[in-house]
Amino acid sequence: MSRWRCTTCGGEYADAGPDGTPFYHTCPLLGPVRIRLAAGAVVAGVDPPPPGAVAVPGAPYPPEARRDENIVVLGNDENGAPVTRIRAEGLGRTLLAG
């Protein structure tokens, strides 16, 4: 099992669960939630937000930047085995630990 960081959304994940079940990362549609302080400044989200703060949804990731590791079957090779790839590379990923 390896740990990865998605270059697009910054999400960190393992490529398999504790029982060995494969995990396929997909970036969320929107970037991280930010908060608007009572004074009007917008900052990174914190938990819990300060009194008077309002959640502001993050901007959407460009579709071409989103990573989606779900598998797409392209067809079969000459031996009848499925030929697959992930749905979208996005901006890639970085290995954190093996």
HUCOR-V775397 format. One line per field, one symbol per residue. ss: DSSP state (A for helix, B for strand, O for the rest). Layout:
ss = ???
//
This chain:
ss = OOBBBBOOOOOBBBOBOOOOOBOOOBOOOBOOOBBBOOOOOBBBOOOOOOOOOBBBOOOBOOAAAOOBBBBBBBBBOOOOOBBBBBBBOOOOBBBBBO
//
